[in-house]
């Protein structure tokens, strides 16, 4: 420039001279990752670190370092209050200045500051950085920044149905209600699926990864553990087995520690029902206690007396299940006979392998066929899944006896046997029957036995009976001795006259004559001729 002023100096009017000077000014420039970020940039980029990238909401941060350069010729002053860099915008709270720049930057100098991204939610998180300064045409210097908040998102499913975190109501549909299992060793297993519907790994952070707690936690066991981590959109499974220790509802809670920001831990209730069979055995409609050692006729555990040869008796027993689940008969065979004389007892009808509930029943049969006389003892044993009555056993017995036979005496027409028309005797094998007398009616005589015994022995005794016998007594009209009948007689050495041929008078035999010439019968007679005419020659006698 020049300075000129008028005057009255004749030779220096106007008086003028040139002037000049050098202007100085700060010039702000901001770089990220070595790349310039234009003032007013509204498009964040990973290249210049204005796009911070993705970071889990649950944990961790991303830090970016930015450089403020002064490319001018005067000191660049950051004129805002400390930390001299401000962050504003929709998600400003997710970004923080964690390293403060110097507030005076010499010409050609630089300083740095750091911004940390810590997302509070998933998705794109946007803000604006603003730096107040004394650059005449870039005050404030601002540019857009952004980051992506990521998170795992945990979901647990049972039977393909989601189980809400914190669910306290077990349900059959999602398999949180296991249903019923017998306390006698029955188990039930459920498989659950852990899904990660988020966009970063889901970490299962517990040890063990799945825990079971609650009043009956001991009844539930994690039998297969899940795998960790679970990648984004991935899944893993675990299994829980229910093995009830008591009857009734059994409750517990599943808990899974994890890095899902709002579902840690992930918990839900589970429940199962402990059931049990209850076994009872009856004989003849009466209960037989487990462990009973006293056989009873009333309960049919005493089979009574049975002949050793050819005899047997069958008893039917009933198994009743009064429990809350099926009763399983687990033995093979299901009913077993043991003990000293087990061979004399045979299970001739076995029960089926299970008994329904409630109040289900089935039967089995035992046959007693003694091999020897006397008391024969054994024990019934039934293996089963009744927790406190396995095996169910009780004593049985029977008495082996010798066989008995019937000896039947039947009187024919015109007579009796021991005063009756028919007489039956029951005789133990090998014993003798009692003597039986054949008794003819008046004017009849016994002429002999027929059937299973013969002869004229009277009374008759059958010895060593070994089978059933039927014996008939036979009678016929008696021959009458008429007056004038002659009989030859002789004298014996004692001088007593004896009949050469004994006369038969109304069934009575006479064998000799004694003084005073009376007939003496061989056996007692109902009718006796008491006198023979005197003076008759010795060698003959005539009946009156």
JOWODA-V202286 format. One line per field, one symbol per residue. ss: DSSP state (a for helix, b for strand, c for the rest). A space follows every 10 residues. Layout:
# JOWODA-V202286
ss = ???
This chain:
# JOWODA-V202286
ss = cbbbbccccc ccccbbbbcc cccccccbbb bbccbbbccc bccccccccc bbbbbbcccc cbbbbbbbbb cccccbbbcc ccccbbbbcc caaabbbbbc cccbbccccb bbbbbbbccc ccbbbbbbbb bcbccccccc bbbbbbbbbb cccbbbbbcc bbbcccbccc ccccccbbbb bbcccccbbb bbbbbbcccc cbcbcccccb bbbcccaaab bbbbcccccb ccccbbbbbb bbcccccbbb bbbbbbcbcc cccccbbbbb bbbbbcccbb bbbccbbbcc cbcccccccc cbbbbbbccc ccbbbbbbbb bcccccbbbc ccccbbbbcc caaabbbbbc cccbbccccb bbbbbbbbcc cccbbbbbbb bbcbcccccc cbbbbbbbbb bccbbbbbbb bcccbbbccb cbbbbbbbcc cccccbcbbb cccbbbbbbb bcccbccccb ccccccccbb bbbbbbbccc cccccbbbbb bcccccbbbc cccbbccbbb bbbbcccbbb bccccccccc cccccccccb bbcc
